[in-house]
Amino acid sequence: MNEKALIEKLLKIEAVFAGAASEGERISAERAKQRILLRLKELLANDAINEYKFTFPDMWARKVFITLLRRYDLKPYRYPGQKHTTVMLKVPKTFIDETLWPEFQKIHSELHTYLQEVTDRITRKVLHTDTSDAAVVDVTLNPDMVNSNIINTNQKSASSSGQGAHRNKKKKRNKKKRRH
């Protein structure tokens, strides 16, 4: 799939959630947006507004969701101390259930598929032709795997978690000794 095909697919998804009369109907993104905004305005006037907390596994999903919210003039926010992967929103439940969340899921799925294809294609060309996942190893057949160092890629520096955990325990013991 190329970028143009992806954009067309995303516009079709939006048209479906805007309530297009038939599958063959092709409406512009602006007209679809206006229908959704009118529906949201009705819901805001008639339905209870609830606060929702969304957490996302990665920055890409979060970015898509926040952009979708802003497209519909909704105001995403988060509270101090909440992680960057958290998005808060005040909106009627009906809008989330019938429009926002299903539309996000379809858009996110299409973008995820597209990014996976691009990543596979580029890594295959530049790095190595084998882009398959890592093998699953049965630890009972290979006991040496049990004591492996684990690198947490979410940390700023790549250090083995086993050594870091050992250092943290040692620091805690030393602090306790100093207190007594």
Backbone bond lengths (Angstrom), bond angles and torsions (degrees), N, CA, C in turn:
res aa  C-N    CA-C-N  psi(-1)  N-CA   C-N-CA  omega(-1)  CA-C   N-CA-C  phi
1 M - - - 1.444 - - 1.530 107.90 -
2 N 1.326 116.95 136.03 1.455 119.50 176.79 1.532 110.02 -99.21
3 E 1.319 115.94 174.75 1.464 120.98 -175.65 1.530 111.88 -61.91
4 K 1.325 117.64 -39.62 1.468 121.59 -179.68 1.538 110.53 -62.90
5 A 1.329 116.24 -43.62 1.472 120.53 178.86 1.521 110.56 -64.10
6 L 1.340 116.86 -38.44 1.464 120.56 178.17 1.528 110.72 -63.02
7 I 1.317 117.16 -44.94 1.469 121.23 -179.88 1.532 110.21 -61.45
8 E 1.325 117.00 -43.37 1.471 120.32 178.07 1.533 110.90 -61.44
9 K 1.325 116.74 -41.43 1.458 121.21 179.56 1.526 111.10 -63.43
10 L 1.329 116.48 -42.39 1.458 120.93 179.56 1.530 111.45 -65.63
11 L 1.322 117.05 -37.67 1.469 120.39 176.78 1.528 110.94 -65.96
12 K 1.326 116.63 -36.47 1.466 120.14 177.14 1.531 110.71 -66.11
13 I 1.327 116.42 -39.69 1.466 120.24 178.07 1.522 109.40 -59.77
14 E 1.316 116.11 -45.82 1.462 119.21 -179.73 1.524 110.89 -62.84
15 A 1.317 117.32 -39.20 1.465 120.84 179.31 1.524 111.14 -61.39
16 V 1.320 117.48 -38.98 1.467 121.11 178.54 1.524 110.27 -61.71
17 F 1.339 117.02 -44.73 1.460 120.16 -177.69 1.518 112.33 -75.54
18 A 1.315 117.17 -15.90 1.459 120.18 176.10 1.524 110.48 -81.95
19 G 1.321 117.40 -7.85 1.462 121.19 177.25 1.517 112.58 91.07
20 A 1.295 117.83 40.41 1.466 121.19 177.87 1.521 109.72 -57.49
21 A 1.331 116.24 139.74 1.467 121.47 -175.18 1.522 112.18 -67.14
22 S 1.302 118.70 -36.03 1.455 121.07 179.77 1.519 109.37 -141.66
23 E 1.315 115.15 161.39 1.459 120.31 -178.33 1.522 111.25 -64.96
24 G 1.332 116.40 -33.02 1.462 120.67 -178.61 1.513 113.47 -75.80
25 E 1.319 116.34 -13.57 1.467 119.84 -177.93 1.525 110.75 -68.32
26 R 1.325 114.70 126.73 1.468 119.73 177.58 1.521 107.98 -114.64
27 I 1.300 114.37 110.26 1.452 118.64 178.63 1.515 109.25 -113.63
28 S 1.290 113.99 153.62 1.465 117.79 -179.03 1.517 109.76 -69.03
29 A 1.308 115.56 158.50 1.465 121.16 -179.20 1.530 110.90 -62.25
30 E 1.297 118.20 -35.18 1.460 120.60 -178.87 1.518 111.98 -67.26
31 R 1.315 117.72 -40.64 1.469 120.83 178.22 1.533 110.57 -66.75
32 A 1.313 116.26 -39.13 1.467 120.65 177.97 1.529 109.65 -63.80
33 K 1.304 115.83 -43.78 1.460 120.53 178.92 1.524 110.26 -59.55
34 Q 1.316 117.02 -43.73 1.472 120.75 -178.48 1.530 111.52 -62.36
35 R 1.323 117.12 -39.53 1.471 119.72 177.97 1.529 111.27 -64.30
36 I 1.323 115.28 -42.12 1.462 119.51 179.13 1.529 110.03 -65.60
37 L 1.326 117.21 -41.30 1.463 120.52 178.75 1.527 111.38 -62.67
38 L 1.330 117.42 -39.55 1.469 120.75 176.99 1.528 110.78 -63.13
39 R 1.316 116.25 -42.96 1.469 121.13 178.54 1.530 109.86 -62.91
40 L 1.317 116.73 -43.53 1.458 121.13 179.18 1.530 110.66 -62.58
41 K 1.322 116.99 -41.81 1.471 121.40 179.12 1.533 110.65 -60.60
42 E 1.333 116.89 -41.80 1.471 121.15 177.08 1.523 110.62 -62.04
43 L 1.325 115.83 -45.55 1.464 120.44 -179.04 1.526 111.53 -64.62
44 L 1.333 116.67 -40.87 1.464 120.11 179.22 1.527 111.16 -62.07
45 A 1.321 116.78 -34.02 1.464 121.25 -179.35 1.530 112.14 -77.31
46 N 1.337 117.55 -30.90 1.471 120.81 -171.47 1.525 115.96 -111.08
47 D 1.316 118.73 -23.69 1.466 121.64 -175.59 1.529 111.23 -105.70
48 A 1.318 115.15 157.46 1.471 120.56 175.66 1.527 109.12 -68.10
49 I 1.319 115.01 142.09 1.466 120.39 178.24 1.521 107.99 -98.82
50 N 1.315 115.46 126.17 1.461 122.36 -179.18 1.523 109.89 -114.63
51 E 1.333 115.53 154.61 1.454 120.28 174.35 1.529 107.92 -95.29
52 Y 1.323 116.15 132.46 1.462 122.09 -179.61 1.514 110.21 -121.71
53 K 1.323 114.37 146.28 1.458 121.69 175.85 1.525 107.76 -115.47
54 F 1.310 116.16 123.16 1.461 122.38 177.54 1.525 107.87 -114.74
55 T 1.322 116.68 136.25 1.461 120.43 173.38 1.526 107.73 -122.87
56 F 1.309 115.67 139.91 1.460 121.09 -174.73 1.523 110.76 -121.19
57 P 1.331 115.95 147.71 1.462 119.73 -176.18 1.525 113.90 -75.06
58 D 1.317 116.97 -18.52 1.462 119.50 -177.30 1.520 110.32 -152.89
59 M 1.321 115.63 166.49 1.461 120.38 -177.07 1.528 112.31 -68.60
60 W 1.328 117.77 -25.90 1.468 120.22 -178.39 1.519 110.86 -69.42
61 A 1.323 117.17 -45.10 1.467 120.71 178.45 1.521 109.52 -63.07
62 R 1.331 116.50 -43.02 1.460 121.10 179.15 1.525 111.10 -61.17
63 K 1.322 116.49 -43.37 1.468 120.97 -178.98 1.531 110.89 -64.23
64 V 1.314 117.70 -42.96 1.468 121.37 178.37 1.523 109.86 -61.63
65 F 1.339 116.28 -45.05 1.460 120.59 -178.19 1.529 111.20 -63.83
66 I 1.326 117.54 -47.65 1.463 121.21 -179.51 1.529 110.75 -62.31
67 T 1.323 116.77 -40.91 1.459 120.38 178.95 1.528 110.96 -64.34
68 L 1.320 116.38 -40.01 1.463 120.51 177.01 1.534 110.27 -63.13
69 L 1.325 117.53 -41.69 1.461 121.01 177.72 1.521 111.13 -60.42
70 R 1.314 116.17 -45.74 1.466 120.16 -178.85 1.526 111.24 -67.17
71 R 1.308 116.59 -30.22 1.465 120.10 176.91 1.520 110.51 -59.88
72 Y 1.332 115.85 -33.76 1.459 121.23 -179.88 1.526 112.39 -99.64
73 D 1.327 115.68 22.09 1.470 122.75 177.25 1.520 113.04 59.24
74 L 1.319 117.79 26.64 1.459 122.03 175.41 1.519 108.06 -89.90
75 K 1.318 116.07 154.07 1.465 121.63 -173.77 1.539 111.38 -111.96
76 P 1.324 116.74 93.75 1.473 118.96 176.70 1.525 110.18 -71.37
77 Y 1.316 116.13 149.84 1.457 121.57 178.63 1.521 108.77 -155.98
78 R 1.337 115.36 174.29 1.456 121.35 170.30 1.519 107.37 -149.35
79 Y 1.299 116.00 159.37 1.456 121.57 -179.14 1.519 110.36 -91.03
80 P 1.341 116.20 155.50 1.473 118.59 176.18 1.538 109.47 -55.98
81 G 1.306 115.47 137.56 1.463 120.62 179.67 1.523 113.49 92.29
82 Q 1.331 117.59 -15.69 1.467 118.91 177.30 1.523 109.09 -78.99
83 K 1.313 114.99 148.91 1.464 120.53 -179.49 1.531 110.60 -67.11
84 H 1.325 115.35 158.45 1.465 120.80 178.87 1.524 111.81 -65.62
85 T 1.316 116.63 -18.19 1.463 120.39 179.46 1.533 111.92 -83.22
86 T 1.325 117.05 -1.60 1.459 121.80 -179.24 1.522 110.45 -96.44
87 V 1.323 115.62 137.46 1.467 121.88 175.48 1.521 107.15 -130.53
88 M 1.323 115.81 128.62 1.460 122.14 176.97 1.525 108.03 -105.15
89 L 1.339 114.79 150.06 1.467 119.43 -177.53 1.517 109.39 -155.93
90 K 1.334 116.36 139.50 1.464 122.21 173.09 1.519 107.38 -110.05
91 V 1.349 114.39 118.56 1.464 120.20 -174.63 1.527 108.79 -164.28
92 P 1.331 118.23 156.22 1.472 119.78 175.84 1.535 111.83 -65.35
93 K 1.323 115.89 142.35 1.462 122.40 -179.68 1.531 111.60 -58.20
94 T 1.313 116.76 -38.60 1.467 121.21 -179.29 1.526 111.13 -58.05
95 F 1.332 116.83 -41.51 1.464 120.38 -179.33 1.522 110.58 -65.13
96 I 1.321 116.11 -40.30 1.475 119.13 178.29 1.521 109.98 -64.77
97 D 1.327 116.44 -49.48 1.463 121.29 -175.04 1.527 113.54 -66.59
98 E 1.320 117.11 -41.27 1.464 120.69 -172.58 1.521 114.33 -93.57
99 T 1.329 117.69 -25.51 1.461 119.28 -173.14 1.522 112.91 -127.12
100 L 1.319 116.01 -65.24 1.462 120.47 -168.59 1.523 114.04 -60.06
101 W 1.333 117.47 -55.87 1.469 119.59 -175.13 1.531 112.04 -67.82
102 P 1.336 119.98 -45.72 1.479 117.91 177.35 1.533 112.68 -61.42
103 E 1.336 116.82 -38.59 1.466 119.33 178.87 1.520 110.45 -65.99
104 F 1.335 116.90 -44.45 1.464 120.05 177.61 1.526 110.71 -57.94
105 Q 1.326 117.23 -46.55 1.458 120.43 -177.69 1.530 111.80 -59.83
106 K 1.319 116.56 -42.48 1.476 118.47 179.49 1.521 111.58 -68.54
107 I 1.330 116.87 -43.66 1.472 120.12 178.98 1.523 109.90 -63.13
108 H 1.321 116.59 -46.34 1.460 120.50 -179.71 1.526 111.16 -61.06
109 S 1.312 116.85 -40.86 1.460 121.13 179.01 1.534 111.26 -62.50
110 E 1.332 116.50 -45.26 1.473 120.15 178.83 1.524 111.38 -63.18
111 L 1.333 116.23 -44.68 1.465 119.43 179.46 1.524 111.29 -65.46
112 H 1.332 116.24 -39.85 1.463 120.49 178.52 1.538 110.40 -61.15
113 T 1.319 116.28 -45.59 1.466 120.74 178.51 1.533 110.71 -60.72
114 Y 1.330 115.92 -45.80 1.464 121.08 179.92 1.539 110.48 -61.58
115 L 1.327 116.84 -47.95 1.470 119.85 -179.14 1.529 111.51 -64.78
116 Q 1.329 117.12 -35.00 1.465 120.46 177.09 1.532 110.64 -64.44
117 E 1.333 115.80 -43.19 1.472 119.82 178.78 1.522 111.24 -63.71
118 V 1.333 117.65 -44.04 1.463 121.72 179.82 1.527 110.11 -64.46
119 T 1.332 116.52 -44.96 1.467 120.46 179.39 1.520 110.92 -60.85
120 D 1.323 116.97 -46.34 1.469 120.44 178.69 1.529 111.24 -60.36
121 R 1.320 116.21 -45.71 1.466 120.87 -177.88 1.533 110.92 -62.58
122 I 1.317 116.94 -46.03 1.470 120.42 -177.56 1.523 111.34 -70.25
123 T 1.339 117.32 -44.86 1.468 118.05 -179.83 1.523 111.11 -65.84
124 R 1.330 117.06 -34.10 1.459 120.78 177.52 1.530 110.31 -64.57
125 K 1.344 117.11 -39.84 1.465 121.37 -179.50 1.521 112.15 -73.74
126 V 1.320 116.66 -42.65 1.460 120.77 -170.16 1.521 113.56 -93.86
127 L 1.342 117.78 -42.41 1.457 119.81 -171.44 1.517 114.20 -100.56
128 H 1.338 117.01 -57.80 1.459 120.22 -177.15 1.522 108.80 -165.06
129 T 1.323 116.45 148.25 1.464 120.30 -177.95 1.523 112.96 -71.87
130 D 1.321 117.81 -23.47 1.468 120.74 179.31 1.526 109.34 -89.32
131 T 1.322 116.81 104.80 1.462 121.55 179.57 1.528 111.33 -107.94
132 S 1.324 116.76 17.39 1.463 120.32 -178.71 1.533 110.23 -70.32
133 D 1.329 115.69 165.54 1.457 121.98 -178.64 1.533 110.21 -72.06
134 A 1.316 115.66 165.30 1.468 121.19 178.08 1.525 109.66 -66.66
135 A 1.317 115.39 149.01 1.462 120.82 179.56 1.526 110.42 -68.99
136 V 1.320 116.43 147.57 1.461 122.17 174.42 1.523 106.54 -92.07
137 V 1.344 115.74 123.34 1.460 121.39 -175.21 1.525 109.00 -110.71
138 D 1.314 116.44 131.27 1.461 121.88 177.73 1.527 108.12 -79.13
139 V 1.328 116.36 114.55 1.468 121.55 -176.22 1.515 111.29 -63.28
140 T 1.307 118.71 -30.33 1.473 120.48 -179.72 1.519 111.28 -66.02
141 L 1.324 117.49 -27.17 1.461 120.90 178.18 1.524 111.77 -86.24
142 N 1.328 117.07 -19.27 1.456 121.41 -177.89 1.529 108.69 -135.69
143 P 1.350 118.26 79.41 1.472 121.76 -175.64 1.524 114.35 -61.11
144 D 1.338 118.60 -20.97 1.467 121.17 178.97 1.526 111.81 -63.48
145 M 1.326 117.54 -21.74 1.456 121.89 -178.00 1.533 112.45 -71.63
146 V 1.313 117.48 -20.72 1.459 121.67 -176.09 1.528 111.73 -62.77
147 N 1.321 118.70 -38.22 1.464 122.45 -175.69 1.523 113.04 -96.19
148 S 1.307 117.90 23.55 1.462 121.32 -179.82 1.519 111.38 -66.97
149 N 1.325 116.23 148.23 1.463 120.93 171.76 1.518 107.77 -76.08
150 I 1.304 116.85 140.75 1.457 121.84 -179.08 1.516 108.37 -112.93
151 I 1.305 116.14 128.76 1.458 121.77 178.51 1.523 107.89 -101.77
152 N 1.315 116.77 124.43 1.459 121.68 176.76 1.525 107.25 -91.48
153 T 1.331 117.82 110.99 1.464 121.31 -176.99 1.516 112.31 -75.45
154 N 1.324 118.05 -5.86 1.461 120.82 177.74 1.523 111.83 -84.82
155 Q 1.346 117.09 -12.18 1.457 120.53 179.05 1.516 109.43 -84.27
156 K 1.337 116.27 157.96 1.459 120.48 -179.39 1.521 111.97 -68.86
157 S 1.331 117.76 -36.11 1.461 119.60 177.02 1.511 108.39 -117.30
158 A 1.298 115.80 146.27 1.471 120.90 -177.85 1.519 108.77 -89.06
159 S 1.327 116.62 97.68 1.467 120.72 174.08 1.510 107.08 -125.14
160 S 1.310 116.41 152.66 1.463 117.82 -176.81 1.519 109.63 -69.55
161 S 1.330 115.71 136.28 1.462 119.87 -176.73 1.522 111.15 -67.80
162 G 1.296 117.97 -28.67 1.457 120.95 178.50 1.521 110.97 -62.40
163 Q 1.320 117.65 -45.75 1.456 121.12 179.70 1.521 110.53 -68.43
164 G 1.324 117.16 -41.84 1.463 121.83 179.88 1.516 111.02 -62.46
165 A 1.317 117.40 -41.82 1.461 121.59 179.39 1.523 109.84 -64.59
166 H 1.328 116.52 -40.12 1.461 121.30 179.28 1.537 109.76 -63.53
167 R 1.331 117.02 -44.86 1.474 121.30 179.28 1.525 110.35 -62.33
168 N 1.350 117.31 -42.11 1.464 120.65 -179.57 1.518 111.33 -63.21
169 K 1.330 118.03 -41.27 1.468 121.45 178.32 1.521 109.91 -63.70
170 K 1.336 116.13 -40.59 1.458 121.10 -179.23 1.532 109.99 -64.60
171 K 1.336 117.50 -42.15 1.463 121.73 178.77 1.521 110.26 -62.21
172 K 1.330 117.28 -43.23 1.457 121.18 179.80 1.521 110.67 -61.91
173 R 1.353 116.93 -42.53 1.467 120.85 178.74 1.521 110.65 -61.98
174 N 1.340 116.27 -42.59 1.461 120.15 -179.87 1.524 111.22 -64.63
175 K 1.326 119.14 -38.74 1.452 122.59 178.54 1.522 110.36 -64.18
176 K 1.343 116.55 -42.36 1.452 120.74 179.02 1.526 110.36 -62.08
177 K 1.338 117.64 -41.99 1.458 121.67 -179.37 1.523 110.17 -62.64
178 R 1.345 118.18 -40.35 1.456 122.47 -179.00 1.524 111.43 -66.64
179 R 1.304 118.10 -32.20 1.455 121.79 -178.95 1.534 111.22 -69.57
180 H 1.316 117.37 -32.95 1.480 121.06 -174.81 1.481 112.19 -83.47
